[in-house]
Amino acid sequence: MPKPLLSARYRVVVRDAQGRIKRIEEAPSKSFILNFLYAWWLFLNLIGTDSISVVNSSGQQITVTLGQPDGWDYTVNVRVSPYAGIQVGSGTSSPSASSPYLESLILSGTGSGQLVYGTNIMTSPLISTNPGTMQITNTFTNNSGGSVTVGEIGFAPSLGNWQISPITYGACLFIHDVLSPAASVPNGGTITVTYTLQVNT
């Protein structure tokens, strides 16, 4: 069976408060969703004044207007909000291609059931090998006072219109995977999630 031209893998590492590894999981990603196709549509359709509405990871709709005479009027970014980039959630249901957000997003914070979101780290595309790859990684820290269960992960770059005021952004889910079994992150511990996107030729 031929390899897909575009694919993704994820790697999850859970550590306790002393930094000891409690779990490592690596597997192919199974669920690119429709927002991923919307993003390609935006990149390929820069001329005109068409617009498209997508749903961000808070369940809210945002509208992105395409090519204006004075340049690009949308951006894809992983640094404009704590939820842009890699996300974690507590849901356990199988992903749906039409579902625009994680089943139950874990909020960034130190309250019960919350994790402190770190900074997304991206590697430059590696194109000297086959497959070509690019990675994005984030580490989430548990300072909630109890264990936190992570059942789902996702990749959600921010999509927005920067030529209107106020600038409108939404973290739009492109990839969604469920961990089975769910990962338990102990108090004081961390969970590091890495997505690797790869292109085969």
C-alpha beads as a LAMMPS data file, in Angstrom:
LAMMPS data file: protein, C-alpha beads

201 atoms
200 bonds

1 atom types
1 bond types

-500.0 500.0 xlo xhi
-500.0 500.0 ylo yhi
-500.0 500.0 zlo zhi

Masses

1 110.0

Atoms # bond

1 1 1 0.000 0.000 0.000
2 1 1 1.539 3.373 -1.017
3 1 1 2.314 5.903 1.704
4 1 1 0.089 9.010 1.838
5 1 1 1.727 12.093 0.322
6 1 1 0.840 14.152 3.399
7 1 1 0.662 12.692 6.871
8 1 1 1.292 13.478 10.528
9 1 1 2.525 11.710 13.628
10 1 1 2.252 12.635 17.280
11 1 1 4.460 11.900 20.269
12 1 1 3.322 12.307 23.866
13 1 1 5.681 12.252 26.864
14 1 1 4.374 12.465 30.446
15 1 1 6.779 13.291 33.278
16 1 1 6.247 13.465 37.028
17 1 1 7.250 16.352 39.295
18 1 1 10.821 15.012 39.448
19 1 1 11.102 14.879 35.671
20 1 1 10.915 11.094 35.485
21 1 1 9.211 9.732 32.384
22 1 1 5.916 8.016 33.204
23 1 1 4.611 7.437 29.688
24 1 1 5.694 7.732 26.062
25 1 1 3.297 7.250 23.167
26 1 1 3.970 7.737 19.474
27 1 1 1.491 6.989 16.710
28 1 1 0.250 8.145 13.309
29 1 1 -2.292 10.936 13.465
30 1 1 -5.656 9.705 12.227
31 1 1 -7.724 12.852 11.949
32 1 1 -7.058 15.814 9.681
33 1 1 -10.318 17.752 9.773
34 1 1 -12.161 20.104 7.420
35 1 1 -10.556 23.302 8.758
36 1 1 -7.305 22.034 7.234
37 1 1 -8.930 22.141 3.785
38 1 1 -10.340 25.600 4.521
39 1 1 -6.802 26.841 5.186
40 1 1 -5.590 25.529 1.822
41 1 1 -8.542 27.208 0.164
42 1 1 -7.502 30.502 1.763
43 1 1 -3.903 30.179 0.577
44 1 1 -4.973 29.397 -2.999
45 1 1 -7.687 32.043 -3.305
46 1 1 -5.969 35.351 -2.549
47 1 1 -7.692 37.378 -5.263
48 1 1 -11.147 38.839 -4.793
49 1 1 -13.258 39.631 -1.783
50 1 1 -14.675 36.221 -0.948
51 1 1 -14.985 35.336 2.703
52 1 1 -15.242 32.127 4.668
53 1 1 -16.475 31.422 8.174
54 1 1 -14.776 28.864 10.382
55 1 1 -15.351 27.919 13.989
56 1 1 -12.583 28.536 16.472
57 1 1 -11.657 26.356 19.414
58 1 1 -13.995 28.284 21.718
59 1 1 -16.928 27.292 19.538
60 1 1 -17.269 30.797 18.054
61 1 1 -17.479 31.647 14.366
62 1 1 -14.922 33.950 12.765
63 1 1 -15.073 35.299 9.224
64 1 1 -11.918 35.689 7.145
65 1 1 -12.076 37.977 4.110
66 1 1 -9.673 37.143 1.308
67 1 1 -7.351 39.158 -0.955
68 1 1 -7.712 42.936 -0.664
69 1 1 -5.823 45.452 -2.866
70 1 1 -3.429 46.358 -0.036
71 1 1 -2.223 42.822 0.592
72 1 1 -2.969 39.755 2.644
73 1 1 -5.684 40.104 5.222
74 1 1 -5.425 36.863 7.136
75 1 1 -2.723 35.119 9.074
76 1 1 -1.969 31.605 10.233
77 1 1 0.005 31.731 13.464
78 1 1 0.699 29.632 16.555
79 1 1 1.741 32.439 18.908
80 1 1 -1.125 34.927 19.177
81 1 1 -3.055 33.193 21.977
82 1 1 -2.409 30.436 24.535
83 1 1 -4.710 28.100 22.612
84 1 1 -3.087 28.596 19.200
85 1 1 -0.762 25.769 18.236
86 1 1 -1.004 22.511 20.153
87 1 1 -4.049 22.000 22.353
88 1 1 -4.999 19.373 24.931
89 1 1 -8.432 18.290 26.106
90 1 1 -10.171 15.834 28.376
91 1 1 -12.584 14.380 25.817
92 1 1 -12.484 10.738 24.757
93 1 1 -14.908 10.566 21.810
94 1 1 -13.643 9.632 18.355
95 1 1 -12.833 12.740 16.269
96 1 1 -15.151 13.798 13.465
97 1 1 -13.889 15.466 10.283
98 1 1 -16.606 18.113 10.611
99 1 1 -16.037 18.844 14.305
100 1 1 -14.210 22.199 14.559
101 1 1 -12.866 21.905 18.105
102 1 1 -11.711 19.478 20.768
103 1 1 -14.525 17.774 22.621
104 1 1 -13.486 19.356 25.948
105 1 1 -10.621 21.849 25.790
106 1 1 -8.441 21.982 28.915
107 1 1 -8.034 25.630 29.852
108 1 1 -4.677 27.224 30.593
109 1 1 -4.302 27.957 34.296
110 1 1 -3.660 26.540 37.761
111 1 1 -7.228 25.728 38.754
112 1 1 -8.671 22.256 39.168
113 1 1 -8.416 20.303 35.918
114 1 1 -6.290 22.962 34.236
115 1 1 -2.782 22.921 32.752
116 1 1 -0.410 25.821 32.151
117 1 1 0.153 26.057 28.400
118 1 1 3.779 26.554 27.367
119 1 1 5.223 28.170 24.263
120 1 1 4.925 26.438 20.913
121 1 1 8.289 25.551 19.397
122 1 1 8.450 24.935 15.654
123 1 1 11.301 23.498 13.611
124 1 1 12.135 24.701 10.137
125 1 1 11.020 22.301 7.394
126 1 1 13.573 19.581 6.717
127 1 1 13.474 19.006 2.961
128 1 1 16.828 17.311 2.347
129 1 1 15.373 13.888 3.140
130 1 1 12.347 11.866 2.093
131 1 1 9.949 12.305 3.749
132 1 1 10.338 16.018 4.379
133 1 1 9.274 16.933 7.890
134 1 1 8.369 19.817 10.187
135 1 1 7.641 19.634 13.925
136 1 1 5.709 21.658 16.481
137 1 1 6.042 20.965 20.209
138 1 1 4.446 22.310 23.376
139 1 1 4.804 21.371 27.047
140 1 1 1.889 21.698 29.465
141 1 1 2.561 21.918 33.222
142 1 1 0.219 20.714 35.930
143 1 1 0.121 23.156 38.856
144 1 1 -3.503 22.407 39.715
145 1 1 -2.917 20.554 42.975
146 1 1 -4.195 17.231 41.616
147 1 1 -3.788 14.951 38.631
148 1 1 -5.195 16.051 35.262
149 1 1 -6.384 13.597 32.616
150 1 1 -5.612 14.331 28.972
151 1 1 -7.757 12.322 26.579
152 1 1 -7.314 14.265 23.345
153 1 1 -4.760 16.423 21.575
154 1 1 -4.853 18.675 18.537
155 1 1 -3.041 21.137 16.307
156 1 1 -4.882 24.452 15.956
157 1 1 -3.065 27.399 14.345
158 1 1 -4.656 30.794 14.708
159 1 1 -6.596 32.071 11.733
160 1 1 -7.552 35.721 11.592
161 1 1 -8.084 38.963 9.721
162 1 1 -5.436 41.567 10.557
163 1 1 -6.757 44.345 8.308
164 1 1 -9.801 45.067 10.426
165 1 1 -9.962 46.622 13.877
166 1 1 -10.002 44.983 16.306
167 1 1 -7.966 42.155 14.809
168 1 1 -10.010 38.953 14.888
169 1 1 -8.282 35.677 15.693
170 1 1 -9.468 32.162 16.398
171 1 1 -7.514 28.976 17.029
172 1 1 -8.850 26.717 14.298
173 1 1 -8.426 22.997 14.702
174 1 1 -6.650 21.238 11.821
175 1 1 -5.737 17.881 13.438
176 1 1 -7.486 16.020 16.267
177 1 1 -6.385 12.769 17.933
178 1 1 -7.644 10.779 20.905
179 1 1 -5.259 9.082 23.344
180 1 1 -6.230 5.561 24.348
181 1 1 -5.913 5.144 27.222
182 1 1 -6.038 8.749 28.361
183 1 1 -2.859 10.175 29.896
184 1 1 -2.791 11.086 33.587
185 1 1 -0.522 14.053 34.336
186 1 1 0.483 14.103 38.032
187 1 1 0.514 17.322 40.033
188 1 1 3.793 19.118 39.366
189 1 1 4.322 17.013 36.239
190 1 1 4.207 17.822 32.555
191 1 1 2.909 16.479 29.292
192 1 1 4.833 17.284 26.117
193 1 1 3.049 16.896 22.783
194 1 1 4.887 16.934 19.462
195 1 1 3.256 16.826 16.047
196 1 1 5.417 15.937 13.052
197 1 1 4.042 16.818 9.635
198 1 1 5.633 14.956 6.760
199 1 1 5.478 14.929 2.979
200 1 1 6.451 11.838 0.993
201 1 1 7.595 11.909 -2.620

Bonds

1 1 1 2
2 1 2 3
3 1 3 4
4 1 4 5
5 1 5 6
6 1 6 7
7 1 7 8
8 1 8 9
9 1 9 10
10 1 10 11
11 1 11 12
12 1 12 13
13 1 13 14
14 1 14 15
15 1 15 16
16 1 16 17
17 1 17 18
18 1 18 19
19 1 19 20
20 1 20 21
21 1 21 22
22 1 22 23
23 1 23 24
24 1 24 25
25 1 25 26
26 1 26 27
27 1 27 28
28 1 28 29
29 1 29 30
30 1 30 31
31 1 31 32
32 1 32 33
33 1 33 34
34 1 34 35
35 1 35 36
36 1 36 37
37 1 37 38
38 1 38 39
39 1 39 40
40 1 40 41
41 1 41 42
42 1 42 43
43 1 43 44
44 1 44 45
45 1 45 46
46 1 46 47
47 1 47 48
48 1 48 49
49 1 49 50
50 1 50 51
51 1 51 52
52 1 52 53
53 1 53 54
54 1 54 55
55 1 55 56
56 1 56 57
57 1 57 58
58 1 58 59
59 1 59 60
60 1 60 61
61 1 61 62
62 1 62 63
63 1 63 64
64 1 64 65
65 1 65 66
66 1 66 67
67 1 67 68
68 1 68 69
69 1 69 70
70 1 70 71
71 1 71 72
72 1 72 73
73 1 73 74
74 1 74 75
75 1 75 76
76 1 76 77
77 1 77 78
78 1 78 79
79 1 79 80
80 1 80 81
81 1 81 82
82 1 82 83
83 1 83 84
84 1 84 85
85 1 85 86
86 1 86 87
87 1 87 88
88 1 88 89
89 1 89 90
90 1 90 91
91 1 91 92
92 1 92 93
93 1 93 94
94 1 94 95
95 1 95 96
96 1 96 97
97 1 97 98
98 1 98 99
99 1 99 100
100 1 100 101
101 1 101 102
102 1 102 103
103 1 103 104
104 1 104 105
105 1 105 106
106 1 106 107
107 1 107 108
108 1 108 109
109 1 109 110
110 1 110 111
111 1 111 112
112 1 112 113
113 1 113 114
114 1 114 115
115 1 115 116
116 1 116 117
117 1 117 118
118 1 118 119
119 1 119 120
120 1 120 121
121 1 121 122
122 1 122 123
123 1 123 124
124 1 124 125
125 1 125 126
126 1 126 127
127 1 127 128
128 1 128 129
129 1 129 130
130 1 130 131
131 1 131 132
132 1 132 133
133 1 133 134
134 1 134 135
135 1 135 136
136 1 136 137
137 1 137 138
138 1 138 139
139 1 139 140
140 1 140 141
141 1 141 142
142 1 142 143
143 1 143 144
144 1 144 145
145 1 145 146
146 1 146 147
147 1 147 148
148 1 148 149
149 1 149 150
150 1 150 151
151 1 151 152
152 1 152 153
153 1 153 154
154 1 154 155
155 1 155 156
156 1 156 157
157 1 157 158
158 1 158 159
159 1 159 160
160 1 160 161
161 1 161 162
162 1 162 163
163 1 163 164
164 1 164 165
165 1 165 166
166 1 166 167
167 1 167 168
168 1 168 169
169 1 169 170
170 1 170 171
171 1 171 172
172 1 172 173
173 1 173 174
174 1 174 175
175 1 175 176
176 1 176 177
177 1 177 178
178 1 178 179
179 1 179 180
180 1 180 181
181 1 181 182
182 1 182 183
183 1 183 184
184 1 184 185
185 1 185 186
186 1 186 187
187 1 187 188
188 1 188 189
189 1 189 190
190 1 190 191
191 1 191 192
192 1 192 193
193 1 193 194
194 1 194 195
195 1 195 196
196 1 196 197
197 1 197 198
198 1 198 199
199 1 199 200
200 1 200 201
